[in-house]
Amino acid sequence: MATKEENKPESTALRAFSVLEYVIKAGVPVSLDDATQASNLPKPTVFRILAMLHEADLLQREPLSKRYIVGPRMSQLALDVMQHSTLRAQCHGVLQELVDEIGESCNLTMLDGNEVLYIDRVETPLPLRLHLEPGTRVPLHCTASGKIFLSEMSDKQVHRLLGKEPLKRYTDKTITDPAVLSEEIRRTKETGIGTHDSELFDASVAVAVPVADPHGRVYAALAAHAPSSRMSIESAMKHVPALQQAAQAIASILTPSPVRHAKARETRKDVNTRSRPSDSSGG
């Protein structure tokens, strides 16, 4: 039986938010037992919360495993927050500076279920380009950013996320053999660089690097994209240092390190102390 404390609206809302936050941060499909253990709540309570979040489209369930992943409504909410947040303007500024430096289109992406979601993109001013809007979703197995996200997963997670074999073909260069893709993912994990060589779009090349939090958890990817007539995989690699520097700048905007948080708090405390009127001042 639920206690009076559990029945309080604010208590219920905070518990639901805590479970939702866990599923979002997990980065992999979550079971009822996973969420119960992580939340330290009674299993029936967690079940009711997950059912409520699923009914509201904030979470959805995988067809086979029935595990919980982020739902379409939550993904759209995250995109809306990003696009209307002051952080978006700062990240967009980093993207713009990157495009000005390397001369090619660049985009910021995040993992959304079994797809890559474009959070922001700045197009090159050059006339020959592939125009893609924020909110665009592309596959994981044949994109530079997608390979970055897959490289953070176990083989079992990759198999579960990509589904049936063979993988869907988009061009003559699309990797459809899971064994070949596994080798590609291994190289991506070793180098920290994802590549796309006309695998989703014909005559196009892309290179991506991870965006990680202070603990090394990858939650986004930053990529540069260009027509293959203007950029090869080899020449794209020359842009990796600039991409990595921009990725670090974006990470510092989206997930400031605990050290910076502590320094900011100390600075505010020092300012407040110095601005407080002295007891010895005349009155």
Buried (B, 14 or more C-beta within 10 A) or exposed (E): EEEEEEEEEEBBEEBBEBBBEBBBEBBBBBEBEBBBEBBEBEEEBBBBBBEBBBEEEBBBBBEEEEBBBBBEBBBBEBBEEBBEEEEBEBBBBBBEBBBEBBBBBBBBBBBBBBBBBBBBBBBBEEEEBBEBEBBBEBBBBBBBBBBBBBBBBEEEBBBBBBEEEEBEEBBEEBBBEBEEBBEBBEBBBEEBBBBBBBBBBEEBBBBBBBBBBBEEEBBBBBBBBBBBEBBEBEEBEEBBEBBBBBBBBBBBBBBBEEEEEEEEEEEEEEEEEEEEEEEEEEE
